[in-house]
């Protein structure tokens, strides 16, 4: 385990370096064992390697809006450059990278009427397995391109009146395939306060740019941006 100093850790997303509240990352290797009859050891192991990174920022930090563009060709989908340097106390356990990553999810939250709002962003990139093809491993390269699917999301609350105030924009015109529901809760006791919100669900065209401050109001939104790696010959 390595201790990391938050005040010395730096993040840069598409040129933005301020307003980041927290960051988490995962260098994930998923092995698939090719088991064989008559042996305790697998015949070979295939390893798919991905890097994921999640950020929490104060609202409206990274950029006002990110336009989502579902793939219509076999060209690579849009990526954002992320530079990350974690200041570890152990100089031998430094964590840093500079990569172009794909946005996979977004959410906006302002739960306190007199508080501030935050946005959460998740990124992913598929990379070379880093393991050579030999008697033990099957080599897995990075994908040729990564396609972007159609994004779905929801929003609720009374933060602002603009279409971007809650952090997501539905496909125009806004009433296209948008459905609504309701959720709420209340508890006994004094003052026994509760709330009820109308939830709108639709196809998302843009994310980001939610209001940081909205006195007396709350709201939330989320969107999932599907990505599909494609391996071309």
C-alpha positions as CSV (number, residue, x, y, z in Angstrom):
1,X,0.0,0.0,0.0
2,X,1.2,3.5,-0.8
3,X,0.0,6.7,0.8
4,X,-0.9,9.5,-1.6
5,X,-0.9,13.2,-0.8
6,X,-4.1,14.8,-2.2
7,X,-2.7,18.3,-2.2
8,X,0.2,17.3,-4.4
9,X,-1.8,15.1,-6.8
10,X,-2.6,16.7,-10.1
11,X,-5.2,16.1,-12.7
12,X,-5.6,17.6,-16.2
13,X,-8.7,16.9,-18.3
14,X,-8.7,18.5,-21.7
15,X,-6.6,21.4,-20.4
16,X,-8.6,21.9,-17.2
17,X,-6.6,21.6,-13.9
18,X,-8.8,23.2,-11.2
19,X,-12.0,22.2,-9.5
20,X,-11.4,18.4,-9.0
21,X,-12.7,17.0,-5.8
22,X,-11.6,13.4,-5.9
23,X,-10.2,10.8,-8.3
24,X,-10.1,7.0,-8.4
25,X,-8.5,4.7,-10.9
26,X,-8.2,1.0,-11.7
27,X,-5.7,-0.8,-13.9
28,X,-7.7,-3.9,-14.5
29,X,-6.6,-7.2,-16.0
30,X,-9.3,-9.8,-16.6
31,X,-7.8,-13.3,-17.2
32,X,-9.7,-16.0,-19.1
33,X,-8.3,-19.5,-18.4
34,X,-8.4,-22.1,-21.1
35,X,-8.8,-25.2,-18.9
36,X,-7.9,-28.6,-20.3
37,X,-8.7,-32.2,-19.4
38,X,-6.2,-34.1,-17.4
39,X,-4.3,-31.0,-16.1
40,X,-4.5,-28.7,-13.1
41,X,-2.8,-26.0,-15.1
42,X,-4.7,-24.1,-17.9
43,X,-3.6,-24.6,-21.5
44,X,-3.2,-20.9,-21.9
45,X,-4.4,-17.6,-20.4
46,X,-5.9,-14.7,-22.3
47,X,-5.8,-11.3,-20.6
48,X,-7.9,-8.2,-21.5
49,X,-6.5,-5.0,-20.0
50,X,-8.5,-1.8,-19.4
51,X,-7.8,1.4,-17.5
52,X,-10.7,3.2,-15.8
53,X,-10.7,6.6,-14.1
54,X,-13.5,8.3,-12.2
55,X,-13.6,11.9,-11.2
56,X,-15.8,14.1,-9.0
57,X,-15.6,17.8,-9.8
58,X,-17.5,20.9,-8.7
59,X,-20.2,21.5,-11.3
60,X,-19.3,23.2,-14.6
61,X,-15.6,22.5,-14.2
62,X,-14.4,20.2,-17.0
63,X,-16.2,22.0,-19.8
64,X,-19.7,23.6,-20.3
65,X,-21.0,20.7,-22.4
66,X,-19.7,17.5,-24.0
67,X,-21.6,16.6,-27.2
68,X,-22.3,12.9,-27.5
69,X,-21.9,11.5,-31.1
70,X,-23.1,7.9,-31.7
71,X,-20.9,6.2,-34.3
72,X,-22.3,6.2,-37.9
73,X,-19.0,4.8,-39.4
74,X,-16.2,2.6,-38.2
75,X,-14.1,5.6,-37.1
76,X,-12.9,5.9,-33.6
77,X,-15.3,7.8,-31.2
78,X,-14.3,11.0,-29.4
79,X,-11.7,10.8,-26.6
80,X,-10.5,13.3,-24.0
81,X,-6.9,13.7,-23.0
82,X,-6.3,13.0,-19.3
83,X,-3.0,13.6,-17.5
84,X,-2.8,12.2,-13.9
85,X,0.0,12.3,-11.4
86,X,-0.6,10.9,-7.9
87,X,2.0,12.1,-5.4
88,X,2.9,9.0,-3.5
89,X,5.0,9.1,-0.3
90,X,6.9,6.1,-1.7
91,X,8.9,7.3,-4.7
92,X,9.0,3.7,-6.0
93,X,5.2,3.6,-6.1
94,X,4.4,6.6,-8.2
95,X,1.2,6.6,-10.3
96,X,1.0,8.7,-13.4
97,X,-0.2,8.5,-17.0
98,X,-1.1,10.6,-20.0
99,X,-3.8,9.0,-22.1
100,X,-6.7,9.7,-24.3
101,X,-9.8,8.1,-22.7
102,X,-13.4,7.5,-23.6
103,X,-16.2,9.0,-21.5
104,X,-18.5,6.2,-20.3
105,X,-20.9,7.8,-17.8
106,X,-21.8,11.2,-16.2
107,X,-23.9,12.3,-13.3
108,X,-24.9,15.6,-11.6
109,X,-26.0,16.0,-8.0
110,X,-27.2,18.9,-5.9
111,X,-28.8,17.3,-2.8
112,X,-28.7,20.3,-0.4
113,X,-30.9,23.2,-1.2
114,X,-28.3,25.7,0.1
115,X,-25.3,23.7,-0.9
116,X,-23.3,23.3,-4.1
117,X,-23.5,20.8,-7.0
118,X,-21.0,18.2,-8.1
119,X,-20.5,16.3,-11.3
120,X,-19.1,12.8,-11.6
121,X,-17.3,11.6,-14.8
122,X,-16.1,8.0,-15.6
123,X,-13.6,7.2,-18.3
124,X,-12.2,4.0,-19.8
125,X,-9.6,2.9,-22.3
126,X,-8.7,-0.5,-23.6
127,X,-5.0,-1.1,-23.9
128,X,-2.4,-3.7,-25.0
129,X,-2.4,-6.6,-22.6
130,X,1.3,-6.0,-21.9
131,X,1.8,-9.8,-22.0
132,X,3.7,-11.4,-25.0
133,X,2.2,-14.3,-26.9
134,X,4.1,-17.4,-25.6
135,X,3.4,-20.8,-24.2
136,X,1.5,-19.3,-21.3
137,X,-0.4,-16.3,-22.7
138,X,-2.5,-15.3,-25.7
139,X,-1.5,-11.8,-26.8
140,X,-4.5,-9.3,-26.8
141,X,-3.8,-6.0,-28.6
142,X,-5.6,-2.7,-28.0
143,X,-8.8,-2.4,-30.2
144,X,-8.5,-0.8,-33.6
145,X,-11.4,1.6,-32.8
146,X,-14.0,2.1,-30.1
147,X,-17.6,2.8,-31.3
148,X,-20.0,5.0,-29.3
149,X,-23.7,3.9,-28.9
150,X,-26.8,5.9,-28.2
151,X,-26.8,7.3,-24.7
152,X,-29.7,7.2,-22.3
153,X,-30.2,9.1,-19.1
154,X,-32.6,10.8,-16.6
155,X,-33.0,14.0,-14.8
156,X,-35.1,15.3,-11.9
157,X,-35.4,18.3,-9.6
158,X,-35.9,22.1,-9.9
159,X,-32.4,23.4,-10.4
160,X,-32.6,26.3,-12.9
161,X,-34.9,26.6,-15.9
162,X,-32.4,26.0,-18.8
163,X,-32.1,22.8,-20.6
164,X,-28.5,22.3,-19.4
165,X,-28.9,23.4,-15.8
166,X,-29.3,19.8,-14.6
167,X,-26.3,18.7,-16.6
168,X,-27.8,16.7,-19.5
169,X,-29.6,17.7,-22.7
170,X,-32.1,15.3,-24.3
171,X,-32.2,14.8,-28.0
172,X,-34.0,17.7,-29.7
173,X,-36.9,18.3,-29.7
174,X,-36.9,17.6,-26.0
175,X,-40.3,15.7,-26.1
176,X,-38.9,13.1,-28.6
177,X,-39.3,9.7,-26.9
178,X,-39.0,11.3,-23.4
179,X,-41.1,9.6,-20.7
180,X,-41.7,10.7,-17.2
181,X,-42.2,9.0,-13.8
182,X,-42.3,10.1,-10.2
183,X,-40.4,9.3,-7.0
184,X,-40.7,10.6,-3.5
185,X,-40.4,9.9,0.2
186,X,-41.5,11.3,3.6
187,X,-41.0,10.2,7.2
188,X,-42.9,10.6,10.4
189,X,-41.9,13.0,13.2
190,X,-41.3,16.7,13.4
191,X,-40.9,18.4,11.0
192,X,-41.4,15.2,9.0
193,X,-40.2,16.6,5.8
194,X,-40.2,14.7,2.5
195,X,-40.0,15.4,-1.2
196,X,-41.5,14.3,-4.5
197,X,-39.8,14.7,-7.9
198,X,-40.8,14.1,-11.5
199,X,-38.2,12.0,-13.3
200,X,-37.7,12.5,-17.1
201,X,-36.0,9.7,-19.0
202,X,-34.8,10.1,-22.6
203,X,-32.0,9.9,-25.2
204,X,-29.1,12.1,-24.2
205,X,-27.4,14.4,-26.7
206,X,-25.1,16.4,-24.4
207,X,-23.7,16.2,-20.8
208,X,-22.0,18.6,-18.5
209,X,-22.4,22.3,-17.6
210,X,-24.8,21.8,-14.7
211,X,-25.3,24.8,-12.3
212,X,-22.9,25.0,-9.4
213,X,-25.2,27.2,-7.3
214,X,-29.0,27.3,-7.2
215,X,-30.2,28.7,-3.9
216,X,-33.1,26.7,-2.4
217,X,-33.2,24.1,-5.2
218,X,-32.0,20.5,-5.7
219,X,-31.6,18.3,-8.7
220,X,-29.8,15.3,-10.1
221,X,-29.2,13.6,-13.5
222,X,-27.2,10.8,-15.0
223,X,-26.3,9.4,-18.3
224,X,-24.6,6.2,-19.6
225,X,-22.5,6.5,-22.7
226,X,-22.0,3.0,-24.2
227,X,-18.7,2.1,-25.9
228,X,-17.9,-1.0,-28.0
229,X,-14.3,-1.9,-28.8
230,X,-13.8,-3.1,-32.4
231,X,-10.9,-5.2,-33.6
232,X,-10.3,-4.8,-37.3
233,X,-8.1,-7.1,-39.4
